[in-house]
Amino acid sequence: MAALLDPQGRRGVALGVVLLSVTGLLLARSGGSSSGPLVGARATAPTSRFAEPPPSDAASTRATFARDGVSGHVALSHGKLLADGTRSMFVELRVRADERAKARAPLALVLVIDTSGSMEGAKIVDARRAARQALDEMEADDLVSVVRFSSDAEVLVPLGRVAEVRDRARAAVAGLRASGNTNISRAVEAATREVAKAGPDRSTRVALVTDGRDTSGAPRGTAADVARREASRGVTVSTLGIGTDYDDAYLSDLASAGHGNYEFMRDASALGRFLSRELREAARTTATRVAIELDLPDGARIHGVWGATVDGSRLSLGALFAGDERRVVVPIDVPAGSAGSRLRFGARASWLDSDGHAIELRTERLEVVVTDDQRDVDEARDARVHAAVTSVTASRREAEAAAAFEKGDRATALSLNEQSRRELEHAATAAPSEAGSLRAQARAYEGDSSTYRTAKPAAAPARAIGAREHSNLSRAAY
């Protein structure tokens, strides 16, 4: 099976192994550390540097926070861990923005359109139409730029007020012609240079549309590295793959790095809807540069993150629009120490509000009690956190199943799909409050199973499934 899967897909299998380990073997009495090839960089948590709140006799594993239209929680998967060993557990984060925005956010958008030779015909015609539609939907005081790319990238319209550049932009879009190769890396660099010209009071977004694979020759992660850097400055990067010839893992990773949306479309006819949604979300942005910094026990190690980019113990979530909710799952290894001791956790949330003001607050202290009784460990598990982990694990595995199906391996696709449905049902039983979303996810997978059994292996259904599961990794789509 490994030969069928790209590195991103193989990480999905490892995630499932880690989940099973946490809920079973690694909580056994024997010591030892665990590790797994998870998404995100390995990092060692620094020594505690937050002010300690007053001590409490009762351990708490869930803390909430709320201020100025942003709220959320930090939760631990376990209230107790087995003594004398390195134990695996999870931190789950949820951050949400109020349903109603105070006012329409002024925005800056860079339209990045593939004009390589493979876009010839209906694709380039649809791209022109959708871009013109987006220009018409923008407000006069918004900022817009148009970048086209093929073998190289060209800024057709530098970032400017829509009222002043709309006609020029429409003319540039009307003149788009298809030829050459697909230099996505150069396009992302050009687009982020343009959007960086916008002031800090604007919601900034890059929307990239392509039907091909990057032919720049740059290292595979170059564009994602640029998107990740710009995301730390408040820029959102979204990607749309058209047809079946593009590299879905590449575009998915690029959107993840840029905290944006990733979608698949069989053709370009629905491109207008994609760009309209990008505009709506950007205009309803209420918080940018959202981040959570974790304060972990000495020696704790973060060994993967889903739903955020990680730098040490700082987790970046990007921007939130009104009604948006982000979910982050953080696997960690913790030296448990001796029975009776307590492991302390903390978190600090920060963001910029819609007026550009910096907001920062700390959560209440969270604690895990170290015990020598396995039954205590089992009884102190937070089933809601494990439900979130199961959902994420299943999404990774289902994307992997779709990739196997695309390559003609029905047996692997069906096996992975069945495993995910089984684990989702088990998690739904254990966490009644999360059962609705978990069973909705399982029902979607039942439909996928029918596709794997009866449809001809092809890229189109596989890409659609992969894009759907990408959404669930950071936004709890079910």
Secondary structure, 3 states (H helix, E strand, C coil): CHHHCCHHHHHHHHHHHHHHHHHCHHHCCCCCCCCCCCCCCCEECCCCCCCCCCCCCCCCCEEEEEECCEEEEEEECECEEECCCEEEEEEEEEEEECCCCCCCCCEEEEEEEECCHHHCCHHHHHHHHHHHHHHHHCCCCCEEEEEEECCCEEEEEEEEEHHHHHHHHHHHHHCCCCCCCCCHHHHHHHHHHHHCCCCCCCEEEEEEEECCCCCCCCCCCHHHHHHHHHHCCCEEEEEEEECCCCCHHHHHHHHHHCEEEEEEECCHHHHHHHHHHHHHHHHCEEEEEEEEEEECCCCCEECCCECCEEECCEEEEEEEECCCEEEEEEEEEEECCCCCCEEEEEEEEEEEECCCCEEEEECCCEEEEEECCHHHHHHCECHHHHHHHHHHHHHHHHHHHHHHHHCCCHHHHHHHHHHHHHHHHHHHHHCHHHHHHHHHHHHHHHHHHHHHHHCCCCHHHHHHHHHHHHHHHHHCCC
